[in-house]
């Protein structure tokens, strides 16, 4: 509420009063944005204000704008929708409405605004900023405020974050909520898939996306759909015949079901809407398929946010506050974006303009330009989908001398997305005329069982063999921790026997070690003088050369779901702490990112270790936290401990120490989810990235198709690791990575990019810094 004596004075120095609001359609993760903005604002010495009901609250003011304290956003990370509300506001579109909004901001002393919404919401905010000084003059001239009251608030800084399930904003790879929505779609399609296969039916599934086909395309990539309709890339003029031809070929190959994904904004090249009913009639009448329509509707928008959307919302919220503090009166309004794995600031006006240009290009029927205006990742996914969905494409087939025999091997522990990557690699190989060969059960399977009767471990793969693998977890061809050095001679013999021209390895640190061993053994075994590529796939995300490994997102979703259930128990009893043990080997990635996603009070990692003074500080913090708790909801606490964080301070020992020191004032329990973190259906992110990166690996291997043995050996990139680093997808030379990037003893990269996020977890949980605590007793000074 506004102070009784008028406008509060501006805060001293660079401290700001930061308002946060959500606007437009709700999206999973919005509450994580609000939590991050509120807590980071307070941590930086600023004040945070929640503006309820979007722009309606900004115009109405009063009780809809209120200061938010640390505990007000407790438990918000896991909640879907937006807890501060959103509403359409016609009044704000007119200047008198914006005049009221400006007055309400000044009356509350708010001089910065963070908005999470779509392009319309962010455009409205920038208009408010552009008019700001004119609005202040009008308020003074109408005697609604005095010159002295408005003078401290001469400039209004605005920062945008994009909350949209459609992922329809340009200059960012992902918007907050899009992966949660995609997850809901994939879950539904996976369910439909089983009944479609049982009855040999076809299903036409309509998903959201009036102007953007991201959800439709990614759902198609994730589920292996037969055909996808989206606004930016309408099908060919004879799309009816093209679709029927593809579906018919798939059926002749033995596929029992047909899945067609159609965006609600789907249209043909003349901009005529393509309704699901038309697609259904074609499949029914032309192909005689028993066809059903399923419209998913608002189930795509609701529900709890997935792990990635929680992380994205949190990191963007933190960056938004920093952007406010960095801003000057001349700073253009930024929008917080993510490019590959990197949080960046982009110009809001540029992003909105680029987004509108896509719509304009579609209206002008310039579909190639519309695709170019989407981010490069979008185009790559489309190309990957087209290459892997219809294998009989004569135009893609290479000449005989360029065709290769490509071995596909899984090494190490299973990880979600391994099968998606294998399916994509096989489909790509078949489209290009290569021969894909699956090596079952890793290198031990190759050496010991390659010539077993009636079926050996080395098998050429047909499309139908892998067609249904997109949604399967684990490893369908089997994976093994065994390495080539167990029998180099036999490994080389098998390479020669089966005439491998290239090797595609999928796996974690064991796979990385295997590739290193094959490289160093080249001088002694000419059979290894062929191109090899590694696609990192491990829940631990500990492979040098990449900041992201296939399977880590699936693991985090499983772990976050487990922790959400645990937190319910902890919160229900009000005064309970759970110490949860995570996997991850000697890398604290899983523990840290899960801690970021669930709002853990503390995270213990192998990189940092655990000491008695650290435990003393955390136990004292728990004491103080529970002592000041007034019975609010969501009061349960979670601590995450990596399985190798300490040999002495085990998960059970820490839980018992907390219970002992609590002196009956609160309880402590330990929980170990174990291999739950490795299993389950792969997440959409792991599926789509597996497809994209697998196709890139195949294209990389193809570059060596006509090179001589000496040329292959001379090229250090002939043995490489694909990875996402910063804002780029890159290939790293195995030789260079071994020498400069690998901590062999700890089985992880020397430079782990996520380590800086550990401080963010601590700040947002309110965990005291060591320098702020007494070294002996752990109490804050």
N, C-alpha and C positions, 0 to 999 in steps of 0.2 A: 504493500500500500504506500501511497505517497505520504511524505511527512506533513504534519499539520501546518507547519509554518512555511510551506511553499517548496521551492526547488532545492534539493540538497546540493551542497557544493561539490565540485568535481573532486575526485580522489587525487592525492598528491602524486607528483612524479609521473611515471608511466603507468600507474595503476588505473584500471578502467572498470566501469560498470558495464558488464557484458550481458546483453539480452540474448536468449536463445529461443527459437521457435521452430515448429515443424509446419509445413504447408503443403497443399496439394494432396494427391493420393497418398495414403499411408503405405509404409514399406517396412518390412522386418529389419530391425537395426536402428531405426530412428531413436529409440530409447537409449541405445548405446551412445549415440551422438550427444544426446542431452546430458547423459551422465558424465561423459568425458569433458564436455564443455564446462559443466558446473564444477566438477572436481578440479580440473586443471586451472580454471579461473581462480578458485579459492587457494589452490596450492601456490599460485603465482602472486598472491596478495591482492587479487581483484575481488569484486563482488559479482555474483551471478544472479540473473533474473529470468524466471521462466515466463514466457508469453503464451498463455493458454488459448487454444482454439485458433491458432494461426493468425492471419491478418485481421480476422474479426476481433480477436483479443487486442491486437495492436490499436485498432480503431476505437473499440469500446473502452479500453483501459480499466480502471477500477480494480476489482478483485481478480481480473484476468491477467494482471501483471503483478507478480510477487517475487520477492527475493527467495532464492533457494539455498538451503544449507547442505552441508556434506551428507547428512543422513537422509535427506529428502529423496535422493536417487538410489538409495540402497536397493539392490535386487533388480534393478531395471534392465540390466544387460540381457537377461533371458526372456524378457517380455516382448511379445509381438505388437504390431500396431504402433501407436504413439500415445503415451500416457498423458501428454500435455495437450492432446487433441489437435485437430485440424478442421478447417471449415472453409467453404467458399465465401468470399467477401466481395460483393459488388461495389460496396462503398469505397474500398481502397482503390478501385480503378479510376475513380474521379478525384480531382484535386482536393475538394473539401474533406474527403475521407482521409487522404494523406496528410492534410493539415491537422486533423485530429490525432493521427498516429504520431506526428512529430511532437505535438504538445504532450502526449502521454509519455513519450520517451524522455522528454526534458523534465517533466514533473517527477519522474522516477530517477532522474540523474543518469540515465543510460546513454552512453556515448559510443557504443559499438554494438553491432547486431550480427549474430551468427544464425543463418537460416539453412535448414535442411529441407529441400523440396525439389520439384522439377524445374524445367526451364522457365515456365511461366512465373512460378513463385520467385525465382532468382532474378528474373527480369524486372518484376515489380519492386524488388528490393533495390535494384540499381537505379531505378527511376526515382525512388525516395531519396537516395543519396544525391543524385544529380540535381534534384529540386531543393535540397536541404536548406541551403542558405536563403533561397527565396521564401521558403516556408517560414523560416525563423523571422524574417523581416515582416511577413504578413501577420504572424502571431503578435509581434510587437506593435505593428500599426493598428491592429484591431484591439489592442490593449488586453489581450488574453494573457500575455506574459510581458515582463519588463525587459529592457535592454540588458540590465545587470543579470537577470535570470538566464537569458539565452547565451550571453557572452562566453561562459566556460564551455559551451557545447556547440561551438561554431562549426565543428567538423564531425561528421558521422562516418565511422568506418564500418564497412559491411564485408562479411566473408560468407561465401556460399559453400554448401556441401550438397551433393546430388543424391536425393533419396527417391528411387524409382525402380519398380520391379521390371520395367521394360528395358532398362539399360539403353535409354534413347538419347543420352547426352554425348555430344562429340568431345574430343580431347581427353577422354578417360576410358580406360579399358573396362571398368566396372562401376556401377552405381550401387549405392547402399540398398540392399534388399533383392538385387537381381538373382544372386546365387541361391538365396532361400527359396525364391519363387521357382527357379529352375529345378531345385531339389524336389519341390512339391510336384511339379509336372512329371519329372522322371519317376518318382515314386508311383504316381498314378498310371503312367504308361507301362511300367514294369508289372504292375498288377494286371492291367488289361492284356499285356503280352501273353500271360499264361492262359487266360481263357480264350484269347484269339487263336493260339496254337492248338488248344484242345479241340476246338470246333472248326479249325481251318478257316477262320473268319478274317475279314478285313475290318479295320477300325479307322475312321477319320476323326482325328482328335483336334479340336479347336482350342488354341491357346491365346492368351492376351498378346497385344502388340498391334495397335491401330496404325501406327506410322513406322514402327521399328520391328524388324523380324528377328531380333537377337534371341528371344526366348524360343521361337520356332526352330531357328537354325541350330541352336545349342541342344535343344531337345532331340532334334534329328541326329546330330552327331553322337549324343550320349546314349541314345537308345537303338541306334542303327536303323532308323526309319527308312522306308522304301522311297518316300518322296516328301519334299518339304515345300510349302508355299509361303512366301514372305513378300512384304510390300516393296523392298528395295530392288529385288531381283525377280521380277515376274518370270514365269516359265516361257518357253519359246511359243511362237504363234500356234504351232501344232501340239501344244502341251498335252492335249487329251490323248493323242496317239503315243506321245513320248512316255507319259506316265503308264499307260496301259502296257506298253512294250516292256518297260523296266519291271513292272509287277509280274507280267506274264513270264519273263525270263527267270525271275526269282522263283516263281512257282514251279517252273519246269526243272529247275535245279534241285527241287525238293523242299523248298521253304513252305512251311505249313500256315504261316500267318502273314498278314500285310498290315503295316502301320503307316498311315499318312498323317503328317503334322501340318496343320494349316493355321497361320496367324489370322486374327480377326480382321486385319487390314489387307488380307491377300487380294490381289487383283491381277488381271491379265495385262498384256503390253498395251492395250488400248484403255487401260484404267477402269475396266469393267470389273466389278467385284466378283470374286470367285467364292461362292458360298459353299459350306461343307456339303450341303444337299446335292449340289451339282457333281462334286467329286464322288459322293456315295452312289449317285445314279450311274455314273460312268463305270465304276467298279462292279456294280450289280448287273447292269444291262450288257456292257461290252465283254466283261470277263466272267460273268455268272457267279460272282463271289457273294457270299452272305455278308453284307456290309452293314455296320452300325456307326452311328455318329455319337461322339461323346464331347460335350462342351464343358470344360473344366471350371470356367467362371471364376468366382471370387475365392475359391479354395486356393488359388495361386497367390493371393495377396496376404492371406492370414497366416497365423501360426508363429511359432517361435523362430527367431533368426538362427541360421546355421553358424558354425564357428567362424567362417570367413567373413560373413557380414558383421559379426560382433567385432572381429579384429579391425576390419576396414572402418567401421563406424567409430571405434575407439581411437584409432590412429589419426583419422581425419579430424575428429573432434579436438584432439590434442594439437594437431597442426593448425587448426582454425584459431585456437586461442593464441598460439605463437604468431600467427599472421596478424592478428589484431594488435598484439604488442609491438610487432615490427613496423606497423603501418605508419605512414606519414599522411598529412592532408593530400599529398599529391599521388599517393599510391593508388593505382587502378584497383577496382574491386576484384579480388581473386576468387576462384573456385578451387576447392581442394580436389585433386584428381589422383588416380593411381594408374601408372603405366607399368605393365608387367608386375613387378613386386615393389615398385618404388612410389612412395607418396610424394606428390609434387604439387606446386601451385601453378594454375593456368589463369589467363585472363577470362573473367566471367563473360564479358561482352563477346569476346572471340569465340568462346565455347557455345554460347547461345546462337550467335550468328552462324557458326558452322552447322549447328543442329538444324536451324531453320533452312539452311541451304540444301540439306538432304531432302527435306519435304518439297522444296521448290524444284529440285532436280527430278524428283519422282513425278510431280505434276507436269513437268516439261517433257516427260518420258525419256529423260536422259539417265537411264538406269546405271550405265557404267560410271557416270560421275557420282551418282548417289552412293554406289558401293565404294568409290575412292574416298568420298567424304567421311565414310565410317572409318574407324581406326584400322590400321594395318592388320591387327590381330583378327578382326571380323572377316576381312577378305581371305586371310589364310585359312580360317576355319571353314569358310564356304568352299574354297578350293580343295581342302582336305576331304570335306564331305563328298564333293562331287567325284573325287578320285577313288573313294572307298565304298561308295554305295552302289555303283553300277560297274561291275568289273569288265563287262563286254563292251569296251570302247576302243574300236580299231584305231582311232586317231591318236590314242595315247601309247599305243604299242611300239616298243623300240625295235630296231632292226636286230637280226639274229646275233650279230657279233657283239652287240651291247647287252644282250640278255645274260643274267647272272644266276648262279645258284646261291641263295642267301640262307645261311643257317640262323635260326632264332633260338636263343638259349636264355633261360631264366636262372639266375644265380642268387643265393642267399635266402632270407626269410620272405614269405609272401607279403604282397602289398597291394592294396586296392588300385586298380588301373592297369595291372600287368596284362590282363586278358584283353582289355580295350586296346592297348598298344600293340599286342600281338595280332589282333583282328585287323587293325588298321594296316600294319606292315604286310600281312598276308594279302589283303585286298589290293594294296598298292602294287605289290609285286605282280599279282595276277593281271592287273590292269596294264602293266608295262611289259609283260611278257617274261618276267623273271620266274624262277622256280623257288617258292618259299619252302624251307625244310625246318620242321620243328624238331629240336633235340630235347627229348623228354628226360626229366629228372637231372638236368644240369650236366656238368662235366663227368661226374661219376656214372650217370646214365649213358653218356656217350661212350665212355671207355669200356664199361662192363657189360652193357646190354644192347649195343648197337646191332648185333647180329642174332639176337634172340629169335626163336621160332615159336609161334607163327608170326609174331609181330615184334620187331626190334624197336629201339628207342629213337632211331633216326627215320623220320617219316615225312614224305612230301605232303603238303597240306592243300586241301581243296577249299573253295570258298564256303561250301555248306558246313565244313568242319568247324569253322570259326564264326559263322554268321550270328549265332546267338550269344556270343561271348561279351558283348558290350557291357552288359549289366552284371556279369558274374564276378564275384570276389575271388581271392586266392589266386592260384595258378593252375590253369587247366592242363598245361603240359608238364606240370610238376617243377619244383624248384629245389635246389640242393646247395648246401654250404661248401661242398667239396670244390677244390681248386685244381687248375691244370697241372700244377707242380707235383701233384700226387703221382702222375704218370705222364710226363711230357711226351715221351716216345709214342705211347698209345694214342694220346690226344692228336699228335701230328699225323699218325698213321690214319686215324679216322677222318681227319680233315682231307687227306689225300684220297682216301677210299671213296668218300662221298662227293669229291670234287667241289668243295666249298670255294666259291669265289669271293665271298664276303660274309662277315659275321655280325649279327645284331644281338647285343647282350642287353638284357633288362634285369636290373637288380640294384642292390645297395652297396655297402662297403666291400662285401665279399666279391661282388661283380667287378667293382673298381680294382680290387686286388688281382682278380683273375686277368683283367685286361693288362694290368701292369706286368704280370708274369709272362703273358704271351708276348708282350713287346720285348722284354729283356731276353726272351728265349729265341727271338728271330734269328740271330746269327747261327744258332745250332740246328734250327728246324725250319727249312725253307717253306714248309706248308703254312707257316704263320705269316708269310710275306703277302698277305691279302689285307684289304681295308676292313677295319673293325670299328664299330661305334657302340657306345654305352649310353643307354637311357636310364638315368638314376630313378630307381623305384624302391623306396624304403620309408617306413613310418618315421624313422629317426631323422631323416633329412640331414644326413651327415656325410654326403658324398662331396668331395672337393670339386670345384668347377661349376657349382650351381647353388642358388639360394632356395631352390624348390625341387623337391623330389616327388614323383608320383607315389601316391599312397599316404602322404603325410596329412592331406586334407581329410581323407576318409578316417584316419586315425583320430584326428582332432574332433571330428563330428561325433565319433563313438565315445570319446573320452568326455567331451562336453555334455553329451546326453546323460552319461553316467553321473557326472558331477552335479548336473541339475537335479537329478533324483536324490542324490546324497544331500544336497543343500536343502531340499524340502524337508528331509528328516531333521537336519540340523536346525532349521528355522522353526519347525513345528515345536521343538522342545525349547526354543528360545536361547538356551544357554549351552550350546554344544559346538565343539570343534571337531572337524574330520581332517585327518592327515591322509591324503590320497597318494598312492604310489603310482608313478607313471613309467612307461617304458621309454626307450630312446637311446639305449646304450650309454656311451660316455658323452653324449651330446644332450644338452639341456633344452633343445629346441621344442620338443613336445610339451615339456613341463611349462616352459615360458609362454608359449603361444596359447596353451590351454588356460594358463593363469590370466592372460590378457582377456580371454574369451569369457571367463566365468567370474572375473573380479576376485581372484584369490588373494588372501591376506598376505601370504608369503609364498615364494617359490624357491626351492632348493635345487641347485644344479651342480653337475660335476665340475664345470668350469670355475665356479665360485667356491664350492665345497661347503661344509658345515662346521662351525666351531661352537664352543661352549658359550662364548660371549654373544654370538649371533642368536643362539637359542634363548639366552637370558633376556636379550632385548625383545625378542618376539613374544616370549611368555609374559613379560611385563606389559607389553602393548596389549596383549589379550586381556590381562587383568584390568587395565585401565578402560579398555573398550567395553567390557562387560559391566564394569562398575558404573559407567555413565549411561548404559543402555536403559531406556525407559520402557522396554517392552514392545518396541516397534517390530513390525513384521520384517521378515528377511534378515533376522539378526544372527542366523547361523554363520559360522566361519569355516572356510576351507583353506588348507595348506597343501600345496603340491610338492612332492619330493620325487626327483628322478631316482630310478632304481640304483644308480651308481654314484649318487651325490656324496655318500660317505659309507665306509665300511663299518664304522662304529655306530654312528647315529642312524640306525635303521628306522623304517617307518613306524614299527611297533614301539621302538625305544622312545622316539620323539613323542608319540601319542601318550605313552606312559609318563614321560617327564612332564608333559603339560597337565595331565590329570593329577599327578602328585603335587605340582606347584599351584594348582587351582584351589586347593584346600576346600573342595566341596562347592565353590562358588560357580563353577561351570564344569561340564563334562568334556571328555576327549575320547575319540574313537579312531581306529585306523581302518583303511579300506584299500583293497588291491584289485583293480579291474582286470589285471593280467592280460591274457591273449584276446580279450574282447576288443582291444585296441587294434589288433591285426586283421580281424575278420569282418564280415558283413559286406553289404552291397557297396561298391565303390561310389564315392560322391560324384556329382556331376562335374565338379572342377577337375577331379582326377581323371575322369573319363575323357573330357574334351581336351585337356592338356596332353593326355596320353596319345590321343589321335594326332593332334597337331605335331607334337615332338617326334612321334614315330615316323610320320610322313617326312619330316625334315631329315631324320636319320637315313631313311631310304634314299632320299634325293642326294644326300651327302655321299653315301656309298656308291651311288650310280656314277659319280664323277670319276671314279677309278676304273670304270668298266673296260676302257680300252688302253689303260696305262700298263706299261711293262712292269715286271717284278722290280727292276732297279728304280723305276720312277716311283713306285709305291713305297719302297723302303726309304727313298730320299725325302719323301714328303712326310714331315712329322705329324701332319693332320690326318694321315691314313689310319692312325689309332687315336680316337678322340672321344671326348665326353660332351654330350649336349647339355646345355644348362640355361637357366634364366638368371642373369646377373644384372642388377639394377633395373634399367628400363629396356633391356635387350635380351633376345635369345641368341646365344653364342655357342660355338664349338671350341672346346679347349684341347690343346695338344696333351696327350697322355704323358709324354716325356716332360713337358714343362710343369704340368700339375704335380707330378711325382716329386720334382725337385724343389718347387717353390711354395706349393699350396697345401701340402699334406702333412698332418701330424699323425704319423704311422702308429705311434704308441697309443695315442688316445682314440685312434680310428675316427678322425674327424678333420675338417678343414682347419688350417691355421687361423684363418680369418673368418669368423662366423658373423655374418651380417646382422643376425637377429639379436646379438648380445646387447646392443644398445637399447632394445625394447624392455630389457629387464628393469631398467630404471623407471620406465613408464608404468610397469605393473606395480612397482613399489609406491610411486607417487599416487596413483589412482586408488590404491588400497589404504593409503594413509599410514603405511609402514614407516616408522621413524628412521632417519638416517643414523648411521653409527656415530657420527660426530655430534649428533644432538642428544646422545644418551650417555649416562654415566657408565664408565667402562667396567665398574665392579658389579653394580646391581641391575643395570639395564634400564633404569628409569630415565625418562626424558628430563633434560636439565631445565 
